[in-house]
């Protein structure tokens, strides 16, 4: 079964579950502060893996379907800035550093389990479709003019497969780990420069993973703040 069939099957299963259950869905949103790395093998060269910090333009929207106080399903959409930094990209250690990133549109599905108004675990699968790619090169800290910035390029795959898992703490703080099974680059990409056929990503394997912080991502105001709106409640 290919990835598209799997995704359709999961979406269909969600629809059946929601149709049969007495569930009142609600929507939550939140940003994401990402600290990313990559498992890199560039033609048997393993360069320095430098942390990449991307705090902006990471947006997430989730539909939440809670089946009681301890279990729920989630499905939604996201816009995400994700990538990695590759230091010393040649064997001579000549001070070359390259930064790569894509903007992706994602469709996550998953589950929540725990005490949904306090602390719970969550996890699932997300397919992401890259729509903008950027590549920058630095030599001894100086940015080079050969920047690549392009829309819907074949330099990267059509979509990425990823899984995620995390923990939601009371009153908003959320910690997540995510791993991309799909190689960041399209190794079959080729281009002709000055009459020469180039394959810049041939043998370049990089699987991105990251840790991120979010705030109020799964926070339902009715659940989290109800107790504070009841003046008769004593503590």
C-alpha positions in Angstrom: 0.0 0.0 0.0 1.5 3.3 -1.0 1.6 6.5 1.1 -1.4 8.1 -0.6 -3.6 5.0 -0.1 -2.5 4.9 3.6 -3.4 8.5 4.1 -6.8 8.1 2.5 -7.5 5.0 4.6 -6.6 6.9 7.8 -8.8 9.9 6.8 -11.7 7.6 6.0 -11.3 5.8 9.3 -11.4 9.2 11.1 -14.7 10.0 9.3 -16.3 6.7 10.3 -15.2 7.1 13.9 -16.6 10.6 14.1 -19.8 9.6 12.4 -20.4 6.8 15.0 -19.4 8.7 18.1 -21.0 11.4 20.1 -18.0 13.8 19.9 -18.0 17.6 19.8 -14.9 18.7 17.9 -13.0 21.9 18.6 -10.2 23.7 16.9 -6.8 24.7 18.4 -3.9 26.6 16.9 -0.3 27.3 17.8 3.1 28.3 16.6 6.2 26.2 16.8 9.8 27.0 17.7 12.0 24.4 16.0 15.5 23.2 16.8 16.5 21.0 13.9 19.4 18.7 13.0 19.9 16.0 10.3 21.4 12.6 10.0 23.8 13.4 7.1 25.8 11.1 4.8 27.2 13.1 1.8 28.9 10.5 -0.3 30.4 8.8 2.8 31.3 12.2 4.3 29.7 13.0 7.6 30.0 16.7 8.1 29.4 18.8 11.2 25.7 18.8 12.2 24.9 22.4 13.4 21.7 23.1 15.2 19.2 25.2 13.1 16.9 27.5 15.0 13.6 28.5 13.2 11.1 30.3 15.4 8.9 31.9 12.8 6.3 31.0 10.2 5.6 27.7 11.8 1.8 27.5 12.1 -0.4 24.6 13.1 -4.1 24.1 13.2 -5.7 21.0 14.7 -9.2 19.6 14.9 -9.6 17.8 18.2 -12.0 14.9 18.8 -11.9 13.9 22.5 -13.5 10.6 23.4 -13.8 11.3 27.1 -11.1 12.7 29.4 -8.3 10.4 28.5 -8.2 9.7 24.7 -8.6 11.8 21.6 -7.8 12.0 17.9 -6.3 14.9 16.1 -6.1 16.0 12.4 -5.3 19.3 10.8 -2.9 21.3 8.7 0.4 23.1 9.1 2.9 25.5 7.4 6.4 24.7 8.5 9.9 26.1 8.0 12.2 23.1 8.3 15.8 22.3 7.3 19.4 21.8 8.5 22.9 23.3 8.5 25.8 21.3 7.0 29.2 22.4 8.2 32.5 21.5 6.5 30.9 20.1 3.4 34.2 19.0 1.8 36.9 16.6 3.1 39.5 19.4 3.3 37.6 21.1 6.1 37.8 24.5 4.3 35.3 26.4 6.3 32.4 25.8 4.0 28.9 25.8 5.6 25.6 25.4 3.8 22.1 26.0 5.0 19.1 24.3 3.5 15.4 24.7 4.2 12.0 24.2 2.7 8.6 25.6 3.5 6.1 22.7 3.7 2.4 22.3 3.8 1.6 19.5 6.2 -1.3 17.2 6.9 -0.9 15.7 10.4 -3.1 13.0 11.9 -2.6 11.3 15.3 -3.9 10.6 18.8 -3.8 12.0 22.3 -3.7 9.8 25.5 -3.5 10.8 29.1 -5.3 13.3 31.2 -6.4 15.7 28.5 -7.0 18.6 30.8 -3.6 18.2 32.5 -0.7 16.2 31.0 -0.9 13.8 28.1 1.1 12.2 25.3 0.4 12.6 21.6 1.8 11.2 18.4 1.1 10.4 14.8 2.0 10.7 11.2 2.4 13.7 9.0 2.8 14.1 5.2 4.4 17.3 4.1 4.5 18.9 0.7 7.4 21.3 0.1 6.5 24.4 -1.9 9.6 26.7 -1.4 13.3 25.8 -1.3 16.3 27.8 -0.2 20.0 27.0 -0.2 22.8 29.4 1.0 26.5 28.9 1.1 29.0 30.5 3.6 32.8 30.3 3.4 34.6 31.3 6.6 31.4 33.0 7.7 31.0 35.1 4.5 27.7 34.5 2.6 28.3 33.7 -1.0 26.2 35.2 -3.9 25.3 31.7 -5.2 22.0 31.6 -3.2 19.2 29.3 -4.5 15.6 30.3 -3.8 12.9 28.7 -5.8 9.3 27.5 -5.8 8.1 24.0 -6.4 11.5 22.7 -7.3 12.6 19.2 -8.2 15.6 19.6 -6.0 13.5 18.1 -3.2 11.0 15.2 -3.2 7.3 15.9 -3.9 6.4 15.0 -0.3 8.0 14.0 3.0 6.9 11.2 5.3 7.4 11.9 9.0 6.3 10.8 12.4 6.0 12.8 15.6 5.6 12.3 19.3 5.4 14.7 22.2 4.0 15.7 25.6 1.5 18.4 26.4 1.9 20.0 29.8 -0.8 21.9 31.7 -1.8 25.4 30.6 -0.1 25.4 27.2 3.5 24.3 27.0 4.1 21.5 24.5 7.4 19.6 23.7 7.6 17.5 20.4 10.1 15.4 18.6 9.8 14.7 14.8 11.6 12.6 12.4 11.5 12.6 8.6 11.9 9.2 6.9 12.2 10.8 3.5 15.6 12.1 2.3 15.6 15.9 2.3 17.0 16.0 -1.3 16.0 14.5 -4.6 19.1 12.5 -5.4 18.1 12.2 -9.0 17.9 16.0 -9.6 20.1 17.2 -12.4 20.8 20.6 -14.1 23.0 21.9 -16.9 25.4 24.7 -16.0 27.7 26.1 -18.7 27.1 23.1 -20.9 28.0 20.6 -18.1 25.4 18.2 -16.6 25.5 18.4 -12.8 23.9 16.2 -10.2 24.5 18.2 -7.0 22.5 15.9 -4.6 23.6 12.5 -6.0 24.6 10.4 -2.9 23.6 13.2 -0.6 21.4 11.7 2.2 20.0 13.8 4.9 17.1 12.8 7.2 16.0 15.8 9.2 14.8 15.5 12.8 13.9 18.2 15.3 12.7 19.1 18.7 10.2 21.9 19.1 8.3 24.0 21.6 4.8 25.1 21.2 2.4 27.1 23.3 -1.4 26.5 23.6 -1.3 24.0 20.6 -3.9 21.7 22.1 -5.3 24.1 24.6 -9.1 24.1 24.7 -10.1 27.2 26.7 -13.2 25.6 28.0 -11.2 22.7 29.4 -8.3 24.6 30.8 -9.9 27.7 32.1 -13.3 26.4 33.3 -12.2 26.0 36.8 -10.9 29.6 37.0 -14.2 30.9 35.8 -16.1 29.2 38.7 -15.8 31.5 41.7 -17.4 28.9 44.0 -14.5 26.5 43.5 -12.2 26.3 46.4 -8.6 25.1 46.4 
